[in-house]
Structure formats: structure tokens, C-alpha cells
């Protein structure tokens, strides 16, 4: 959205500069929030510590229902960091003068590739190369010639679905907000801000639950599949 004003755009309108500056800003905000949370830990949490503990508790509960209690704890740092990073990247685009990094395909594609590489790595590490890729062949051995390429395509398509789902939703939200701000800049944006904030959290939730689902499918391979 180079036609819109952004604070970093004052320095340069280059797409890569806009993307990198906003991504670094989001990373800085996430690191700052984490430092503020652990800076003064209390037995009875207050403020940001309370919010972060509630967030981590919710992510852990989500993981227990998806991948089991022990594995949910194991992968909690990864999934919670992804969720926090994505929600901040989404929300920052709602603030006038900033652009959501998640509305850029560079960001969402890199995120999807990182998730894809990690869950496949965990599947191989936990089950071994032979068993992990063997389950791609399906439960019926004589259909392996058909099932194996289908499973490979299915897994690769996750990169496309993850990246384009987040990119499309956030980019659409940005365009919607831009139109609303141009048509009625004072009153109409108020309900739009609430709707877009909900959408920002929803997209982060989807990323977290899908990461847990992909990890569950990779590390929990039954003997018959």
C-alpha cells in the first residue's frame, strides 16, 4: 500500500525498506513485551504479566486438546512466539501511519516455510526418516504409488495455504480500512477498528492451531498409518 502514508515511508518508499522496518518494529515490540513480563515477576500477577500468563495458559490448553499435554508444553515456546509475533504484526497495521508486515507476502511466505521445515524436522527427529516418510504411503501398501505423491503435494500445499490465508486476510483488512478512512474518516472507522482487531487475533489463533495440528500429524504416527 505504497499510496498511503507511513512513518517509515518518509525515509524511503522502497517496498523492502517498508517491509523490513515494520518487521523489525514488530520484533522489537514483542521483545519489549517479553522483557516487561519477566522484569518484575510476582506470585500474584498484575498488568502485562497477568495478560501474558493468560495468553500462555490459553495456548497451552489449545495444545493439550490437539497434541497432548507433554508435547503441548514442549512446543509451547514456538507456538506462543508465533502467535504473539503474528498478532502484533496484524494489529500494528490498524494504527494509522503503520503497515502490517503480515499484509506482505514476503512475511507470510517466510513464516509458512519456517513452520513447514520445523514440523517436518520434528517428524523425522521423533520417528526417523524411514518411518516418517513411510507413513506418507498410507495404510494400504499397494496404493503407495498413488498416496505418496498425493501426500507430498498435500504437505507442500500447506505453505501456499498458510501464507496466502494470512496475507489475503490482512491485506484485505488493510484495503477495507483504507476505503473506510477515505469515505468517512471520523465516525465510520470506530466499528471497523473493532472488527479488524478481532480479525487480527483470529488470524493469529489460526496460525497457532494449525502449527499444533501439523506438529501432531508429524510426531504422532500410529503403527497402522
Secondary structure as UniProt FT lines:
FT   TURN            2..3
FT   HELIX           8..10
FT   HELIX           15..39
FT   HELIX           47..67
FT   HELIX           69..74
FT   HELIX           76..91
FT   HELIX           92..94
FT   TURN            96..97
FT   HELIX           101..103
FT   HELIX           105..127
FT   HELIX           129..134
FT   HELIX           135..137
FT   HELIX           141..143
FT   HELIX           144..183
FT   TURN            185..188
FT   HELIX           189..219
FT   TURN            223..224
//
